[in-house]
Amino acid sequence: MHIDGVFSGGGIKGVALAGAYEALEEQGFRFERLAGTSAGAIIAAFIAAGYTSREIHSIIDEVEEKQLLDQRFSFLPLKLLQWVSIYWRLGLYKGDTLEKWIADKLKAKGIIMFGDLKKGSLRLIASDLTNGTMIVLPDDLPNYGLNPEMFPVARAVRMSCSIPYFFEPIKLKSDKGTSTVVDGGVLSNFPIWLFSKERKRPVIGISLSPRAKERPKNSIRNAFELFGALFETMKDAHDARHIATRYEQNIIFIPVEHVMATEFHLTEQKKLALIELGKSRTEQFLKQWTY
């Protein structure tokens, strides 16, 4: 059965999305169109490129996540270098290694530019901080004077994955100027709304969070907790409104609060546990899902 799929962001927690994909694939579901943010952008791009769930499992097994974190070399002490990187470069890690890794995996399937994919098969979310707008890639690239067909998919994925202060922002340059672009999760971590106006087949969303009624309340006792609650609210409120009103019955909720989005040192046991959690939650969902 052909469906459209939407994958949420969640940093390294996105490993669980591979398990969800495996369960859907085993039940005979095939994706016609895909959308994703951050970690969801990576798996959506891999699926659009033609990777099977088994192949994605192999990729997860072989990669050392910490190797994707590329700090700048410096004579400065590590702690000082980290603060300097955040202040001047706006991120602890460059993100070049992550982009190259994604590009290599896509190239192995013959995918480099969006023009190599079926038109409309992949949409990714990023946040333009310069103009204060959300970017849907590749749809919005003409607004920047750029040709969507000739834009690298790996670059778009990296834009969607540029977690603020963790990875350096992307400078999107065009004849209209330069925009600072970061993780799409800042404005829409779960873009389930993307296919609402052009629904042609069932849409299934995979969210790396519990249902709203099961989500614990934010504890705000100091400035750090206030910042955390502020960021979480900003990240989730826009999408939560759509989920609550129209789409909840078509969403697979995978609660992964026990893992931090930037925990790039997962053990093999944690990886397997996340994959199994994603698979089991999806299998439970499919037993009662009607379309």
DALIN-V749405 format. One record per residue. N is the residue number from 1. RES is the residue in one letter. OMEGA is omega in whole degrees, -180 to 180 (none if undefined). D_LAST is the distance of its C-alpha to the last C-alpha in Angstrom with 2 decimals. Layout:
<<N:RES:OMEGA:D_LAST> <N:RES:OMEGA:D_LAST>>
This chain:
<<1:M:180:11.25> <2:H:-180:11.94> <3:I:168:10.48> <4:D:-177:12.50> <5:G:178:13.95> <6:V:-177:16.12> <7:F:-177:18.82> <8:S:174:21.03> <9:G:-180:24.79> <10:G:180:26.90> <11:G:-177:29.91> <12:I:177:30.73> <13:K:180:27.95> <14:G:175:25.69> <15:V:180:26.72> <16:A:179:23.86> <17:L:178:21.39> <18:A:177:22.79> <19:G:177:21.71> <20:A:178:18.09> <21:Y:179:18.29> <22:E:-179:19.93> <23:A:179:17.27> <24:L:-180:14.51> <25:E:-180:17.08> <26:E:179:18.03> <27:Q:174:14.60> <28:G:179:14.81> <29:F:178:12.81> <30:R:-176:14.95> <31:F:175:15.29> <32:E:177:16.13> <33:R:-178:17.06> <34:L:175:18.08> <35:A:-180:19.59> <36:G:176:21.67> <37:T:174:24.60> <38:S:179:27.58> <39:A:177:26.69> <40:G:177:23.17> <41:A:-180:24.99> <42:I:-177:26.79> <43:I:177:23.94> <44:A:179:21.94> <45:A:179:25.17> <46:F:179:25.77> <47:I:179:22.39> <48:A:180:22.90> <49:A:177:26.37> <50:G:179:25.16> <51:Y:174:25.72> <52:T:179:24.04> <53:S:178:23.34> <54:R:179:26.58> <55:E:178:28.51> <56:I:175:27.29> <57:H:180:28.40> <58:S:178:31.76> <59:I:180:32.05> <60:I:-180:31.49> <61:D:-172:34.04> <62:E:-173:36.65> <63:V:170:36.61> <64:E:-172:38.86> <65:E:-178:37.17> <66:K:179:40.57> <67:Q:179:41.79> <68:L:-178:39.40> <69:L:-175:41.33> <70:D:176:44.29> <71:Q:175:46.91> <72:R:177:49.79> <73:F:-178:53.10> <74:S:175:55.88> <75:F:-178:59.16> <76:L:173:57.89> <77:P:-173:57.09> <78:L:-177:53.39> <79:K:179:52.75> <80:L:178:54.60> <81:L:-180:52.79> <82:Q:179:49.43> <83:W:178:50.55> <84:V:180:52.06> <85:S:-180:48.85> <86:I:-175:46.80> <87:Y:-174:49.43> <88:W:-177:50.25> <89:R:176:47.27> <90:L:177:44.66> <91:G:179:43.16> <92:L:-175:44.28> <93:Y:-176:43.02> <94:K:-177:43.16> <95:G:-180:39.80> <96:D:-179:41.39> <97:T:177:40.91> <98:L:-179:37.20> <99:E:180:36.82> <100:K:178:38.92> <101:W:178:36.94> <102:I:-179:33.66> <103:A:180:35.48> <104:D:-180:36.87> <105:K:179:33.54> <106:L:-180:31.99> <107:K:178:35.17> <108:A:177:34.93> <109:K:178:31.86> <110:G:-178:33.68> <111:I:175:32.07> <112:I:-180:34.50> <113:M:176:33.65> <114:F:178:30.44> <115:G:178:31.76> <116:D:179:31.25> <117:L:173:27.46> <118:K:-176:25.22> <119:K:178:25.39> <120:G:-175:22.67> <121:S:-177:21.22> <122:L:175:22.48> <123:R:-178:23.09> <124:L:-177:25.02> <125:I:173:26.29> <126:A:-177:29.98> <127:S:178:32.33> <128:D:-178:35.45> <129:L:180:37.97> <130:T:-178:40.70> <131:N:179:38.92> <132:G:-177:36.72> <133:T:172:33.47> <134:M:177:30.18> <135:I:170:29.96> <136:V:-179:26.92> <137:L:6:28.13> <138:P:-171:28.94> <139:D:-172:28.11> <140:D:-178:30.86> <141:L:176:33.60> <142:P:177:35.31> <143:N:179:36.10> <144:Y:-179:38.30> <145:G:-177:39.90> <146:L:179:38.10> <147:N:-179:36.57> <148:P:-177:32.96> <149:E:-175:33.41> <150:M:-179:36.43> <151:F:-178:35.17> <152:P:179:34.85> <153:V:-179:31.39> <154:A:178:33.13> <155:R:179:34.87> <156:A:178:31.69> <157:V:179:30.22> <158:R:178:33.49> <159:M:-179:33.40> <160:S:-175:30.01> <161:C:-173:31.46> <162:S:-179:34.82> <163:I:-177:34.75> <164:P:-180:37.45> <165:Y:178:40.83> <166:F:172:39.56> <167:F:176:39.29> <168:E:177:41.45> <169:P:175:39.69> <170:I:173:39.34> <171:K:-180:41.74> <172:L:-175:39.96> <173:K:177:42.91> <174:S:179:43.03> <175:D:179:45.55> <176:K:180:44.31> <177:G:-178:45.28> <178:T:179:43.89> <179:S:175:40.88> <180:T:-173:40.31> <181:V:179:36.72> <182:V:-178:35.11> <183:D:179:31.89> <184:G:-179:28.84> <185:G:177:28.01> <186:V:-177:30.86> <187:L:178:28.84> <188:S:-177:25.15> <189:N:-177:24.40> <190:F:-171:20.60> <191:P:-179:19.85> <192:I:-178:16.16> <193:W:-171:17.36> <194:L:-176:18.47> <195:F:-173:15.63> <196:S:-176:15.08> <197:K:-177:17.48> <198:E:-177:16.48> <199:R:-179:12.74> <200:K:-176:12.39> <201:R:179:9.28> <202:P:177:6.61> <203:V:175:9.11> <204:I:177:9.95> <205:G:176:13.26> <206:I:-175:15.92> <207:S:180:18.54> <208:L:179:21.95> <209:S:176:22.52> <210:P:173:21.76> <211:R:-176:19.89> <212:A:-177:22.21> <213:K:179:23.39> <214:E:-176:24.29> <215:R:179:26.15> <216:P:179:29.94> <217:K:178:32.06> <218:N:174:34.29> <219:S:-176:37.88> <220:I:-178:40.28> <221:R:-180:43.87> <222:N:-175:45.27> <223:A:-180:44.93> <224:F:178:42.93> <225:E:176:40.32> <226:L:179:40.26> <227:F:180:39.61> <228:G:179:36.81> <229:A:178:35.13> <230:L:-178:35.70> <231:F:180:34.07> <232:E:179:31.03> <233:T:179:30.56> <234:M:-176:31.08> <235:K:-169:28.59> <236:D:-170:25.71> <237:A:-179:26.21> <238:H:-177:24.88> <239:D:-178:21.50> <240:A:180:21.33> <241:R:178:21.43> <242:H:-179:18.27> <243:I:-175:16.49> <244:A:-173:17.79> <245:T:-170:16.96> <246:R:-162:13.55> <247:Y:-170:11.80> <248:E:-178:12.66> <249:Q:-180:9.44> <250:N:-176:8.43> <251:I:173:12.00> <252:I:-180:13.92> <253:F:-180:17.32> <254:I:-178:20.31> <255:P:-178:23.52> <256:V:-178:26.45> <257:E:-177:29.13> <258:H:179:31.71> <259:V:177:31.96> <260:M:-178:33.43> <261:A:-178:31.95> <262:T:-180:35.40> <263:E:-173:36.18> <264:F:177:36.98> <265:H:-178:38.80> <266:L:173:36.16> <267:T:177:37.51> <268:E:179:35.95> <269:Q:179:34.99> <270:K:177:33.14> <271:K:-179:31.31> <272:L:180:30.21> <273:A:178:29.26> <274:L:179:27.01> <275:I:-180:25.33> <276:E:178:24.87> <277:L:178:23.53> <278:G:-179:20.86> <279:K:-177:19.98> <280:S:178:20.04> <281:R:180:17.94> <282:T:177:15.20> <283:E:177:15.56> <284:Q:180:15.39> <285:F:-175:12.17> <286:L:179:10.45> <287:K:-177:11.97> <288:Q:-175:10.08> <289:W:174:6.72> <290:T:-176:3.79> <291:Y:none:0.00>>
